[in-house]
Amino acid sequence: MSLEARPLASLSAVAAADWDALHDGRNPFVRHAFLSGLEMQGCLRPDWGWTPQHLTLWEGDALVAAAPGYLKTNSHGEFVFDHAWANAYARHGLDYFPKWLGAVPYSPVTGPRLLAPDPAHRQALLQAIAAQATGLGLSSAHVNFHTSEEDPSFGPEWLARSDIQYHWRNPGHWKDFDGFLADFDHKHRKNIRQERAKVQRAGVDFRVLHGDEASDADLEAMFGFYLRTFLDYGNSPALTLGFIRHLATAMPRSLVIFLAEQEGRPIAGALCLRGGDTLYGRYWGADQSLPGLHFETCYYQGIDYCLREGLRVFEPGAQGEHKIARGFLPAFVRSRHWIADPDFAAALGPWCAEETRALQRYAATLAAHSPFKAGGRSLPAGATALNS
């Protein structure tokens, strides 16, 4: 039976069970409940640059492949930066926007982007994405933060880019926080213990809550901290309180909140999502500035949680070289880019290749700053895959 490509303007057009049957369920960000929640709870708006345009493949009435996607009129909330590309288009009198983006909004988190159990359907999905972009007259199509397992599906017409994040990975023998610190050199181990002690001396306690354990007051407090962070940096918050409440009910065991309290009053919080073997740190905020509070709330509480729960990986978010000193080592992340204009595609190919070489040199420099004892863990996770 032949495949039919259908763009969807909303995930409400497909049953949750059919969508979620296309992936293994280990990554919470591609679940129907998460993506549809963004749409239903006012987190995506055309005037913010986001218009849902999910690409699906069907065999008759059966959904066999899908890619969460959006028509974008800017590059905000993507975390793969192509502003220089847009400027180059503008200098030549061409429109870079709108473009098509295959990604999870506001989430620089690696996960499946070509939702299809059959590898042949992944390639057909990519062909359908390029055909749709061509038909709509778009400048380009992009797939951000895909998995290494999806790389073979992309042909050479999809330019490869990469970047560095900082991830915590348990090699298997860390059973508790003391065991984790035992692998550190003396200086870094002492610094972490001092940071944690400062928070304890300030009388700060923590509550760790899954979605079904959080009261509405807890959710409101966490949302308030989220708003505070965006206000402090002069940015506009995209998530709504309704979306946080939606996660707590639709994905109750995937939502994890670390609430810091002083004298019984919440003073800071970190919102995370839990996957199959990974904790994903997403948002944090505080209404007090205490020494060590950020590191304890965002990093050490998460590591403690992973060690208790047997999770292997903790991804605390994009950027931040300061994470290395706290046990988060460099890890490569990926994106792919289809450019409609052949001249621009030809020019961007060498640009992407040089960017990758520069990134590899940077990663080698970062590896020298590992906090672990000599002979311990220091290489960027995924280096072999990137070099191949």
Secondary structure, 3 states (H helix, E strand, C coil): CCCEEEEECCHHHCCHHHHHCCCCCCCHHHCHHHHHHHHHCCCCCHHHCEEECEEEEEECCEEEEEECEEEECCCCCCCCCCHHHHHHHHHCCCCCCCEEEECCCCCCCCCCCCECCCHHHHHHHHHHHHHHHHHCCCCEEEEECCCHHHHHHCCCCEEEEEEEEEEEECCCCCCCHHHHHHCECHHHHHHHHHHHHHHHHCCEEEEEEEHHHCCHHHHHHHHHHHHHHHHHCCCCCCCCHHHHHHHHHHCCCCEEEEEEEECCEEEEEEEEEECCCEEEEEEEEECCCCCCHHHHHHHHHHHHHHHHHCCCEEECCCCCHHHHHHCCEEEEEEEEEEECCHHHHHHHHHHHHHHHHHHHHHHHHHHCCCCECCCCCCCCECHHHHHC
